[in-house]
Amino acid sequence: MSDIRICPTCGGKAKYKEKNGDVSYTKVEADEAFKKIGQLKKALAKYKEKSEDLEVELKELKGFLEK
Ligand SMILES: [Zn+2]
């Protein structure tokens, strides 16, 4: 879907975009970094969910001991 071209400035692989006559090149590496950030955010959200579950469980256990 993305148009990969050679960046005229640095000669590296870049995503080519044209909007209203404005041409822009986004380095592919940056694109991959964004993808990685997305993956890490997802992993972090999953981890957070799990730790919140554990926190609830801990509270329940504490409540059980205090009775
Ligand atoms: Zn470049």
N, CA, C, O and the ligand as a Tripos MOL2 file, in Angstrom:
@<TRIPOS>MOLECULE
protein
  269   267    68     0     0
PROTEIN
NO_CHARGES

@<TRIPOS>ATOM
      1 N           0.8190   -1.1970    0.0000 N.3       1 MET1
      2 CA          0.0000    0.0000    0.0000 C.3       1 MET1
      3 C           0.8600    1.2570    0.0000 C.2       1 MET1
      4 O           0.5590    2.2360   -0.6820 O.2       1 MET1
      5 N           1.9600    1.2070    0.7960 N.am      2 SER2
      6 CA          2.7990    2.4020    0.8410 C.3       2 SER2
      7 C           3.7490    2.4310   -0.3480 C.2       2 SER2
      8 O           4.1940    1.3950   -0.8410 O.2       2 SER2
      9 N           4.0380    3.6200   -0.7840 N.am      3 ASP3
     10 CA          4.8970    3.8340   -1.9430 C.3       3 ASP3
     11 C           6.3300    4.0470   -1.4670 C.2       3 ASP3
     12 O           6.6860    5.1290   -1.0000 O.2       3 ASP3
     13 N           7.1490    3.0000   -1.5900 N.am      4 ILE4
     14 CA          8.5250    3.0960   -1.1220 C.3       4 ILE4
     15 C           9.4220    3.5760   -2.2630 C.2       4 ILE4
     16 O           9.4660    2.9820   -3.3400 O.2       4 ILE4
     17 N          10.1160    4.6420   -1.9980 N.am      5 ARG5
     18 CA         11.0400    5.2020   -2.9920 C.3       5 ARG5
     19 C          12.3660    5.5410   -2.3370 C.2       5 ARG5
     20 O          12.5360    5.4290   -1.1230 O.2       5 ARG5
     21 N          13.2890    5.9540   -3.1710 N.am      6 ILE6
     22 CA         14.5850    6.3730   -2.6410 C.3       6 ILE6
     23 C          14.5220    7.8610   -2.3150 C.2       6 ILE6
     24 O          14.1890    8.6850   -3.1660 O.2       6 ILE6
     25 N          14.8420    8.1830   -1.0920 N.am      7 CYS7
     26 CA         14.8110    9.5760   -0.6490 C.3       7 CYS7
     27 C          15.8880   10.3740   -1.3790 C.2       7 CYS7
     28 O          17.0530    9.9770   -1.3810 O.2       7 CYS7
     29 N          15.5160   11.4860   -1.9950 N.am      8 PRO8
     30 CA         16.4980   12.2890   -2.7400 C.3       8 PRO8
     31 C          17.4950   13.0100   -1.8320 C.2       8 PRO8
     32 O          18.5570   13.4380   -2.2850 O.2       8 PRO8
     33 N          17.1510   13.1410   -0.5570 N.am      9 THR9
     34 CA         18.0370   13.8400    0.3750 C.3       9 THR9
     35 C          19.1230   12.9360    0.9310 C.2       9 THR9
     36 O          20.3040   13.2800    0.9060 O.2       9 THR9
     37 N          18.7140   11.7710    1.4340 N.am     10 CYS10
     38 CA         19.7030   10.9020    2.0800 C.3      10 CYS10
     39 C          19.9810    9.6180    1.3060 C.2      10 CYS10
     40 O          20.9050    8.8760    1.6380 O.2      10 CYS10
     41 N          19.1850    9.3580    0.2780 N.am     11 GLY11
     42 CA         19.4370    8.1840   -0.5490 C.3      11 GLY11
     43 C          18.9570    6.8790    0.0720 C.2      11 GLY11
     44 O          19.1900    5.8030   -0.4800 O.2      11 GLY11
     45 N          18.2860    6.9690    1.2220 N.am     12 GLY12
     46 CA         17.7650    5.7800    1.8810 C.3      12 GLY12
     47 C          16.3520    5.4570    1.4360 C.2      12 GLY12
     48 O          15.6920    6.2540    0.7680 O.2      12 GLY12
     49 N          15.9040    4.2760    1.8170 N.am     13 LYS13
     50 CA         14.5350    3.8770    1.4970 C.3      13 LYS13
     51 C          13.5650    4.7360    2.2940 C.2      13 LYS13
     52 O          13.7350    4.9250    3.4990 O.2      13 LYS13
     53 N          12.5620    5.2460    1.6270 N.am     14 ALA14
     54 CA         11.5980    6.1000    2.3000 C.3      14 ALA14
     55 C          10.2030    5.9190    1.7280 C.2      14 ALA14
     56 O          10.0120    5.5420    0.5720 O.2      14 ALA14
     57 N           9.2510    6.2010    2.5790 N.am     15 LYS15
     58 CA          7.8600    6.1440    2.1680 C.3      15 LYS15
     59 C           7.5250    7.4600    1.4870 C.2      15 LYS15
     60 O           7.6890    8.5330    2.0680 O.2      15 LYS15
     61 N           7.0620    7.3720    0.2740 N.am     16 TYR16
     62 CA          6.7580    8.5660   -0.5010 C.3      16 TYR16
     63 C           5.3070    8.9600   -0.3080 C.2      16 TYR16
     64 O           4.4090    8.1230   -0.3950 O.2      16 TYR16
     65 N           5.0800   10.2460   -0.0440 N.am     17 LYS17
     66 CA          3.7180   10.7360    0.1270 C.3      17 LYS17
     67 C           3.5620   12.0580   -0.5990 C.2      17 LYS17
     68 O           4.4510   12.9090   -0.5880 O.2      17 LYS17
     69 N           2.4120   12.2020   -1.2270 N.am     18 GLU18
     70 CA          2.1400   13.4690   -1.8930 C.3      18 GLU18
     71 C           0.7590   13.9470   -1.4940 C.2      18 GLU18
     72 O          -0.2310   13.2330   -1.6530 O.2      18 GLU18
     73 N           0.7050   15.1700   -0.9720 N.am     19 LYS19
     74 CA         -0.5580   15.7210   -0.5350 C.3      19 LYS19
     75 C          -0.6120   17.1790   -0.9550 C.2      19 LYS19
     76 O           0.2450   17.9820   -0.5860 O.2      19 LYS19
     77 N          -1.6260   17.5020   -1.7260 N.am     20 ASN20
     78 CA         -1.8050   18.8690   -2.2390 C.3      20 ASN20
     79 C          -0.5300   19.4300   -2.8820 C.2      20 ASN20
     80 O          -0.2000   20.6050   -2.7190 O.2      20 ASN20
     81 N           0.1670   18.5710   -3.6060 N.am     21 GLY21
     82 CA          1.3750   19.0020   -4.2940 C.3      21 GLY21
     83 C           2.6270   18.9820   -3.4280 C.2      21 GLY21
     84 O           3.7410   19.1590   -3.9230 O.2      21 GLY21
     85 N           2.4300   18.7600   -2.1040 N.am     22 ASP22
     86 CA          3.5870   18.6710   -1.2100 C.3      22 ASP22
     87 C           4.0750   17.2350   -1.1630 C.2      22 ASP22
     88 O           3.3120   16.3070   -0.8940 O.2      22 ASP22
     89 N           5.3470   17.0740   -1.4270 N.am     23 VAL23
     90 CA          5.9400   15.7470   -1.4370 C.3      23 VAL23
     91 C           6.7160   15.5420   -0.1450 C.2      23 VAL23
     92 O           7.4680   16.4150    0.2890 O.2      23 VAL23
     93 N           6.5240   14.3790    0.4620 N.am     24 SER24
     94 CA          7.2890   14.1080    1.6810 C.3      24 SER24
     95 C           7.8460   12.6920    1.6610 C.2      24 SER24
     96 O           7.2250   11.7690    1.1330 O.2      24 SER24
     97 N           9.0060   12.5430    2.2350 N.am     25 TYR25
     98 CA          9.6370   11.2310    2.3550 C.3      25 TYR25
     99 C           9.7950   10.8990    3.8350 C.2      25 TYR25
    100 O          10.4060   11.6510    4.5940 O.2      25 TYR25
    101 N           9.2430    9.7750    4.2240 N.am     26 THR26
    102 CA          9.4100    9.3370    5.6070 C.3      26 THR26
    103 C          10.3080    8.1190    5.6170 C.2      26 THR26
    104 O          10.0290    7.1180    4.9570 O.2      26 THR26
    105 N          11.3720    8.2130    6.3600 N.am     27 LYS27
    106 CA         12.3220    7.1060    6.4300 C.3      27 LYS27
    107 C          11.6200    5.8180    6.8450 C.2      27 LYS27
    108 O          10.8070    5.8180    7.7690 O.2      27 LYS27
    109 N          11.9300    4.7350    6.1690 N.am     28 VAL28
    110 CA         11.2890    3.4610    6.4690 C.3      28 VAL28
    111 C          11.6250    3.0080    7.8890 C.2      28 VAL28
    112 O          10.7830    2.4240    8.5720 O.2      28 VAL28
    113 N          12.8490    3.2750    8.3330 N.am     29 GLU29
    114 CA         13.2470    2.8920    9.6850 C.3      29 GLU29
    115 C          12.3230    3.5260   10.7220 C.2      29 GLU29
    116 O          11.9310    2.8890   11.7000 O.2      29 GLU29
    117 N          11.9830    4.8000   10.4850 N.am     30 ALA30
    118 CA         11.0910    5.4980   11.3960 C.3      30 ALA30
    119 C           9.7350    4.8060   11.4110 C.2      30 ALA30
    120 O           9.1020    4.6610   12.4570 O.2      30 ALA30
    121 N           9.3090    4.3850   10.2370 N.am     31 ASP31
    122 CA          8.0400    3.6910   10.1140 C.3      31 ASP31
    123 C           8.0500    2.4110   10.9360 C.2      31 ASP31
    124 O           7.0820    2.0850   11.6240 O.2      31 ASP31
    125 N           9.1630    1.6970   10.8510 N.am     32 GLU32
    126 CA          9.2920    0.4460   11.6040 C.3      32 GLU32
    127 C           9.3360    0.7080   13.0980 C.2      32 GLU32
    128 O           8.8240   -0.0800   13.8930 O.2      32 GLU32
    129 N           9.9480    1.8160   13.4730 N.am     33 ALA33
    130 CA         10.0010    2.1810   14.8900 C.3      33 ALA33
    131 C           8.5910    2.4540   15.4020 C.2      33 ALA33
    132 O           8.2480    2.0750   16.5220 O.2      33 ALA33
    133 N           7.7810    3.1080   14.5860 N.am     34 PHE34
    134 CA          6.4020    3.3900   14.9820 C.3      34 PHE34
    135 C           5.6250    2.0890   15.1660 C.2      34 PHE34
    136 O           4.8290    1.9510   16.0950 O.2      34 PHE34
    137 N           5.8700    1.1460   14.2690 N.am     35 LYS35
    138 CA          5.2170   -0.1540   14.3670 C.3      35 LYS35
    139 C           5.5970   -0.8350   15.6680 C.2      35 LYS35
    140 O           4.7570   -1.3960   16.3720 O.2      35 LYS35
    141 N           6.8920   -0.7700   15.9700 N.am     36 LYS36
    142 CA          7.4180   -1.3940   17.1910 C.3      36 LYS36
    143 C           6.7990   -0.7360   18.4220 C.2      36 LYS36
    144 O           6.4500   -1.4140   19.3880 O.2      36 LYS36
    145 N           6.6680    0.5730   18.3800 N.am     37 ILE37
    146 CA          6.0610    1.2950   19.4980 C.3      37 ILE37
    147 C           4.6300    0.8180   19.7050 C.2      37 ILE37
    148 O           4.1880    0.6240   20.8370 O.2      37 ILE37
    149 N           3.9130    0.6310   18.6060 N.am     38 GLY38
    150 CA          2.5420    0.1290   18.6810 C.3      38 GLY38
    151 C           2.4840   -1.2320   19.3510 C.2      38 GLY38
    152 O           1.6200   -1.4920   20.1890 O.2      38 GLY38
    153 N           3.4230   -2.1060   18.9650 N.am     39 GLN39
    154 CA          3.4730   -3.4520   19.5350 C.3      39 GLN39
    155 C           3.7750   -3.3940   21.0300 C.2      39 GLN39
    156 O           3.1750   -4.1160   21.8250 O.2      39 GLN39
    157 N           4.7090   -2.5280   21.3960 N.am     40 LEU40
    158 CA          5.0880   -2.3950   22.8080 C.3      40 LEU40
    159 C           3.9340   -1.8380   23.6310 C.2      40 LEU40
    160 O           3.7100   -2.2600   24.7650 O.2      40 LEU40
    161 N           3.2090   -0.8960   23.0580 N.am     41 LYS41
    162 CA          2.0530   -0.3300   23.7560 C.3      41 LYS41
    163 C           1.0120   -1.4030   24.0300 C.2      41 LYS41
    164 O           0.4230   -1.4620   25.1090 O.2      41 LYS41
    165 N           0.8000   -2.2520   23.0260 N.am     42 LYS42
    166 CA         -0.1610   -3.3510   23.1770 C.3      42 LYS42
    167 C           0.2900   -4.3000   24.2770 C.2      42 LYS42
    168 O          -0.5060   -4.7100   25.1210 O.2      42 LYS42
    169 N           1.5740   -4.6450   24.2600 N.am     43 ALA43
    170 CA          2.1240   -5.5600   25.2550 C.3      43 ALA43
    171 C           2.0080   -4.9530   26.6500 C.2      43 ALA43
    172 O           1.7010   -5.6410   27.6230 O.2      43 ALA43
    173 N           2.2600   -3.6580   26.7220 N.am     44 LEU44
    174 CA          2.1900   -2.9500   27.9940 C.3      44 LEU44
    175 C           0.7510   -2.9340   28.5250 C.2      44 LEU44
    176 O           0.5270   -3.1080   29.7230 O.2      44 LEU44
    177 N          -0.2050   -2.7280   27.6450 N.am     45 ALA45
    178 CA         -1.6170   -2.7120   28.0370 C.3      45 ALA45
    179 C          -2.0210   -4.0720   28.5890 C.2      45 ALA45
    180 O          -2.7480   -4.1600   29.5790 O.2      45 ALA45
    181 N          -1.5460   -5.1250   27.9430 N.am     46 LYS46
    182 CA         -1.8450   -6.4840   28.3870 C.3      46 LYS46
    183 C          -1.2420   -6.7220   29.7650 C.2      46 LYS46
    184 O          -1.8780   -7.2960   30.6490 O.2      46 LYS46
    185 N          -0.0060   -6.2690   29.9280 N.am     47 TYR47
    186 CA          0.7110   -6.4310   31.1860 C.3      47 TYR47
    187 C          -0.0110   -5.6840   32.3040 C.2      47 TYR47
    188 O          -0.1460   -6.1840   33.4210 O.2      47 TYR47
    189 N          -0.4680   -4.4820   31.9830 N.am     48 LYS48
    190 CA         -1.1730   -3.6470   32.9540 C.3      48 LYS48
    191 C          -2.4650   -4.3320   33.4100 C.2      48 LYS48
    192 O          -2.8010   -4.3540   34.5940 O.2      48 LYS48
    193 N          -3.1660   -4.8810   32.4380 N.am     49 GLU49
    194 CA         -4.4200   -5.5800   32.7180 C.3      49 GLU49
    195 C          -4.1730   -6.7210   33.6960 C.2      49 GLU49
    196 O          -4.9210   -6.9290   34.6510 O.2      49 GLU49
    197 N          -3.1010   -7.4500   33.4240 N.am     50 LYS50
    198 CA         -2.7570   -8.5940   34.2550 C.3      50 LYS50
    199 C          -2.3910   -8.1490   35.6650 C.2      50 LYS50
    200 O          -2.8030   -8.7670   36.6470 O.2      50 LYS50
    201 N          -1.6160   -7.0710   35.7580 N.am     51 SER51
    202 CA         -1.1890   -6.6060   37.0790 C.3      51 SER51
    203 C          -2.3850   -6.0680   37.8590 C.2      51 SER51
    204 O          -2.4150   -6.1620   39.0860 O.2      51 SER51
    205 N          -3.3690   -5.5080   37.1610 N.am     52 GLU52
    206 CA         -4.5760   -5.0240   37.8390 C.3      52 GLU52
    207 C          -5.3900   -6.1940   38.3760 C.2      52 GLU52
    208 O          -5.9720   -6.1130   39.4580 O.2      52 GLU52
    209 N          -5.4260   -7.2760   37.6150 N.am     53 ASP53
    210 CA         -6.0900   -8.4990   38.0780 C.3      53 ASP53
    211 C          -5.4270   -9.0070   39.3470 C.2      53 ASP53
    212 O          -6.0950   -9.4140   40.2970 O.2      53 ASP53
    213 N          -4.1020   -8.9750   39.3450 N.am     54 LEU54
    214 CA         -3.3520   -9.4520   40.4980 C.3      54 LEU54
    215 C          -3.5900   -8.5610   41.7120 C.2      54 LEU54
    216 O          -3.6540   -9.0320   42.8470 O.2      54 LEU54
    217 N          -3.7200   -7.2640   41.4460 N.am     55 GLU55
    218 CA         -3.9590   -6.3170   42.5220 C.3      55 GLU55
    219 C          -5.3070   -6.6010   43.1900 C.2      55 GLU55
    220 O          -5.4210   -6.5570   44.4150 O.2      55 GLU55
    221 N          -6.3120   -6.8900   42.3840 N.am     56 VAL56
    222 CA         -7.6430   -7.2220   42.8970 C.3      56 VAL56
    223 C          -7.5620   -8.4870   43.7420 C.2      56 VAL56
    224 O          -8.1460   -8.5780   44.8220 O.2      56 VAL56
    225 N          -6.8280   -9.4480   43.2250 N.am     57 GLU57
    226 CA         -6.6770  -10.7160   43.9250 C.3      57 GLU57
    227 C          -5.9820  -10.5070   45.2720 C.2      57 GLU57
    228 O          -6.3520  -11.0990   46.2860 O.2      57 GLU57
    229 N          -4.9690   -9.6500   45.2440 N.am     58 LEU58
    230 CA         -4.2170   -9.3450   46.4660 C.3      58 LEU58
    231 C          -5.1150   -8.6960   47.5140 C.2      58 LEU58
    232 O          -5.0550   -9.0290   48.6970 O.2      58 LEU58
    233 N          -5.9470   -7.7650   47.0580 N.am     59 LYS59
    234 CA         -6.8760   -7.0880   47.9660 C.3      59 LYS59
    235 C          -7.8380   -8.0850   48.5840 C.2      59 LYS59
    236 O          -8.1480   -8.0170   49.7740 O.2      59 LYS59
    237 N          -8.3030   -9.0080   47.7630 N.am     60 GLU60
    238 CA         -9.2360  -10.0290   48.2400 C.3      60 GLU60
    239 C          -8.5730  -10.8970   49.3120 C.2      60 GLU60
    240 O          -9.1750  -11.2220   50.3350 O.2      60 GLU60
    241 N          -7.3230  -11.2600   49.0490 N.am     61 LEU61
    242 CA         -6.5890  -12.0950   50.0080 C.3      61 LEU61
    243 C          -6.3400  -11.3550   51.3160 C.2      61 LEU61
    244 O          -6.4480  -11.9280   52.4000 O.2      61 LEU61
    245 N          -6.0000  -10.0570   51.1940 N.am     62 LYS62
    246 CA         -5.7720   -9.2370   52.3610 C.3      62 LYS62
    247 C          -7.0430   -9.1510   53.1950 C.2      62 LYS62
    248 O          -7.0170   -9.2940   54.4170 O.2      62 LYS62
    249 N          -8.1440   -8.9180   52.5090 N.am     63 GLY63
    250 CA         -9.4410   -8.8410   53.1690 C.3      63 GLY63
    251 C          -9.7620  -10.1280   53.8850 C.2      63 GLY63
    252 O         -10.3200  -10.1240   54.9820 O.2      63 GLY63
    253 N          -9.4060  -11.2270   53.2580 N.am     64 PHE64
    254 CA         -9.6420  -12.5560   53.8450 C.3      64 PHE64
    255 C          -8.8460  -12.7240   55.1250 C.2      64 PHE64
    256 O          -9.3410  -13.2860   56.1020 O.2      64 PHE64
    257 N          -7.5990  -12.2330   55.1220 N.am     65 LEU65
    258 CA         -6.7220  -12.3810   56.2890 C.3      65 LEU65
    259 C          -7.1320  -11.4640   57.4420 C.2      65 LEU65
    260 O          -6.9210  -11.7770   58.6130 O.2      65 LEU65
    261 N          -7.7310  -10.3130   57.0770 N.am     66 GLU66
    262 CA         -8.0780   -9.3380   58.1050 C.3      66 GLU66
    263 C          -9.3720   -9.6890   58.8250 C.2      66 GLU66
    264 O          -9.6900   -9.1040   59.8600 O.2      66 GLU66
    265 N         -10.1060  -10.6310   58.2860 N.am     67 LYS67
    266 CA        -11.3950  -10.9990   58.8780 C.3      67 LYS67
    267 C         -11.2110  -11.7610   60.1790 C.2      67 LYS67
    268 O         -12.1940  -12.1480   60.8120 O.2      67 LYS67
    269 ZN         16.0710   10.9310    3.5950 Zn       68 ZN68
@<TRIPOS>BOND
     1     1     2 1
     2     2     3 1
     3     3     4 2
     4     3     5 am
     5     5     6 1
     6     6     7 1
     7     7     8 2
     8     7     9 am
     9     9    10 1
    10    10    11 1
    11    11    12 2
    12    11    13 am
    13    13    14 1
    14    14    15 1
    15    15    16 2
    16    15    17 am
    17    17    18 1
    18    18    19 1
    19    19    20 2
    20    19    21 am
    21    21    22 1
    22    22    23 1
    23    23    24 2
    24    23    25 am
    25    25    26 1
    26    26    27 1
    27    27    28 2
    28    27    29 am
    29    29    30 1
    30    30    31 1
    31    31    32 2
    32    31    33 am
    33    33    34 1
    34    34    35 1
    35    35    36 2
    36    35    37 am
    37    37    38 1
    38    38    39 1
    39    39    40 2
    40    39    41 am
    41    41    42 1
    42    42    43 1
    43    43    44 2
    44    43    45 am
    45    45    46 1
    46    46    47 1
    47    47    48 2
    48    47    49 am
    49    49    50 1
    50    50    51 1
    51    51    52 2
    52    51    53 am
    53    53    54 1
    54    54    55 1
    55    55    56 2
    56    55    57 am
    57    57    58 1
    58    58    59 1
    59    59    60 2
    60    59    61 am
    61    61    62 1
    62    62    63 1
    63    63    64 2
    64    63    65 am
    65    65    66 1
    66    66    67 1
    67    67    68 2
    68    67    69 am
    69    69    70 1
    70    70    71 1
    71    71    72 2
    72    71    73 am
    73    73    74 1
    74    74    75 1
    75    75    76 2
    76    75    77 am
    77    77    78 1
    78    78    79 1
    79    79    80 2
    80    79    81 am
    81    81    82 1
    82    82    83 1
    83    83    84 2
    84    83    85 am
    85    85    86 1
    86    86    87 1
    87    87    88 2
    88    87    89 am
    89    89    90 1
    90    90    91 1
    91    91    92 2
    92    91    93 am
    93    93    94 1
    94    94    95 1
    95    95    96 2
    96    95    97 am
    97    97    98 1
    98    98    99 1
    99    99   100 2
   100    99   101 am
   101   101   102 1
   102   102   103 1
   103   103   104 2
   104   103   105 am
   105   105   106 1
   106   106   107 1
   107   107   108 2
   108   107   109 am
   109   109   110 1
   110   110   111 1
   111   111   112 2
   112   111   113 am
   113   113   114 1
   114   114   115 1
   115   115   116 2
   116   115   117 am
   117   117   118 1
   118   118   119 1
   119   119   120 2
   120   119   121 am
   121   121   122 1
   122   122   123 1
   123   123   124 2
   124   123   125 am
   125   125   126 1
   126   126   127 1
   127   127   128 2
   128   127   129 am
   129   129   130 1
   130   130   131 1
   131   131   132 2
   132   131   133 am
   133   133   134 1
   134   134   135 1
   135   135   136 2
   136   135   137 am
   137   137   138 1
   138   138   139 1
   139   139   140 2
   140   139   141 am
   141   141   142 1
   142   142   143 1
   143   143   144 2
   144   143   145 am
   145   145   146 1
   146   146   147 1
   147   147   148 2
   148   147   149 am
   149   149   150 1
   150   150   151 1
   151   151   152 2
   152   151   153 am
   153   153   154 1
   154   154   155 1
   155   155   156 2
   156   155   157 am
   157   157   158 1
   158   158   159 1
   159   159   160 2
   160   159   161 am
   161   161   162 1
   162   162   163 1
   163   163   164 2
   164   163   165 am
   165   165   166 1
   166   166   167 1
   167   167   168 2
   168   167   169 am
   169   169   170 1
   170   170   171 1
   171   171   172 2
   172   171   173 am
   173   173   174 1
   174   174   175 1
   175   175   176 2
   176   175   177 am
   177   177   178 1
   178   178   179 1
   179   179   180 2
   180   179   181 am
   181   181   182 1
   182   182   183 1
   183   183   184 2
   184   183   185 am
   185   185   186 1
   186   186   187 1
   187   187   188 2
   188   187   189 am
   189   189   190 1
   190   190   191 1
   191   191   192 2
   192   191   193 am
   193   193   194 1
   194   194   195 1
   195   195   196 2
   196   195   197 am
   197   197   198 1
   198   198   199 1
   199   199   200 2
   200   199   201 am
   201   201   202 1
   202   202   203 1
   203   203   204 2
   204   203   205 am
   205   205   206 1
   206   206   207 1
   207   207   208 2
   208   207   209 am
   209   209   210 1
   210   210   211 1
   211   211   212 2
   212   211   213 am
   213   213   214 1
   214   214   215 1
   215   215   216 2
   216   215   217 am
   217   217   218 1
   218   218   219 1
   219   219   220 2
   220   219   221 am
   221   221   222 1
   222   222   223 1
   223   223   224 2
   224   223   225 am
   225   225   226 1
   226   226   227 1
   227   227   228 2
   228   227   229 am
   229   229   230 1
   230   230   231 1
   231   231   232 2
   232   231   233 am
   233   233   234 1
   234   234   235 1
   235   235   236 2
   236   235   237 am
   237   237   238 1
   238   238   239 1
   239   239   240 2
   240   239   241 am
   241   241   242 1
   242   242   243 1
   243   243   244 2
   244   243   245 am
   245   245   246 1
   246   246   247 1
   247   247   248 2
   248   247   249 am
   249   249   250 1
   250   250   251 1
   251   251   252 2
   252   251   253 am
   253   253   254 1
   254   254   255 1
   255   255   256 2
   256   255   257 am
   257   257   258 1
   258   258   259 1
   259   259   260 2
   260   259   261 am
   261   261   262 1
   262   262   263 1
   263   263   264 2
   264   263   265 am
   265   265   266 1
   266   266   267 1
   267   267   268 2
@<TRIPOS>SUBSTRUCTURE
     1 MET1         2 RESIDUE 1 A MET
     2 SER2         6 RESIDUE 1 A SER
     3 ASP3        10 RESIDUE 1 A ASP
     4 ILE4        14 RESIDUE 1 A ILE
     5 ARG5        18 RESIDUE 1 A ARG
     6 ILE6        22 RESIDUE 1 A ILE
     7 CYS7        26 RESIDUE 1 A CYS
     8 PRO8        30 RESIDUE 1 A PRO
     9 THR9        34 RESIDUE 1 A THR
    10 CYS10       38 RESIDUE 1 A CYS
    11 GLY11       42 RESIDUE 1 A GLY
    12 GLY12       46 RESIDUE 1 A GLY
    13 LYS13       50 RESIDUE 1 A LYS
    14 ALA14       54 RESIDUE 1 A ALA
    15 LYS15       58 RESIDUE 1 A LYS
    16 TYR16       62 RESIDUE 1 A TYR
    17 LYS17       66 RESIDUE 1 A LYS
    18 GLU18       70 RESIDUE 1 A GLU
    19 LYS19       74 RESIDUE 1 A LYS
    20 ASN20       78 RESIDUE 1 A ASN
    21 GLY21       82 RESIDUE 1 A GLY
    22 ASP22       86 RESIDUE 1 A ASP
    23 VAL23       90 RESIDUE 1 A VAL
    24 SER24       94 RESIDUE 1 A SER
    25 TYR25       98 RESIDUE 1 A TYR
    26 THR26      102 RESIDUE 1 A THR
    27 LYS27      106 RESIDUE 1 A LYS
    28 VAL28      110 RESIDUE 1 A VAL
    29 GLU29      114 RESIDUE 1 A GLU
    30 ALA30      118 RESIDUE 1 A ALA
    31 ASP31      122 RESIDUE 1 A ASP
    32 GLU32      126 RESIDUE 1 A GLU
    33 ALA33      130 RESIDUE 1 A ALA
    34 PHE34      134 RESIDUE 1 A PHE
    35 LYS35      138 RESIDUE 1 A LYS
    36 LYS36      142 RESIDUE 1 A LYS
    37 ILE37      146 RESIDUE 1 A ILE
    38 GLY38      150 RESIDUE 1 A GLY
    39 GLN39      154 RESIDUE 1 A GLN
    40 LEU40      158 RESIDUE 1 A LEU
    41 LYS41      162 RESIDUE 1 A LYS
    42 LYS42      166 RESIDUE 1 A LYS
    43 ALA43      170 RESIDUE 1 A ALA
    44 LEU44      174 RESIDUE 1 A LEU
    45 ALA45      178 RESIDUE 1 A ALA
    46 LYS46      182 RESIDUE 1 A LYS
    47 TYR47      186 RESIDUE 1 A TYR
    48 LYS48      190 RESIDUE 1 A LYS
    49 GLU49      194 RESIDUE 1 A GLU
    50 LYS50      198 RESIDUE 1 A LYS
    51 SER51      202 RESIDUE 1 A SER
    52 GLU52      206 RESIDUE 1 A GLU
    53 ASP53      210 RESIDUE 1 A ASP
    54 LEU54      214 RESIDUE 1 A LEU
    55 GLU55      218 RESIDUE 1 A GLU
    56 VAL56      222 RESIDUE 1 A VAL
    57 GLU57      226 RESIDUE 1 A GLU
    58 LEU58      230 RESIDUE 1 A LEU
    59 LYS59      234 RESIDUE 1 A LYS
    60 GLU60      238 RESIDUE 1 A GLU
    61 LEU61      242 RESIDUE 1 A LEU
    62 LYS62      246 RESIDUE 1 A LYS
    63 GLY63      250 RESIDUE 1 A GLY
    64 PHE64      254 RESIDUE 1 A PHE
    65 LEU65      258 RESIDUE 1 A LEU
    66 GLU66      262 RESIDUE 1 A GLU
    67 LYS67      266 RESIDUE 1 A LYS
    68 ZN68       269 GROUP 0 **** ****
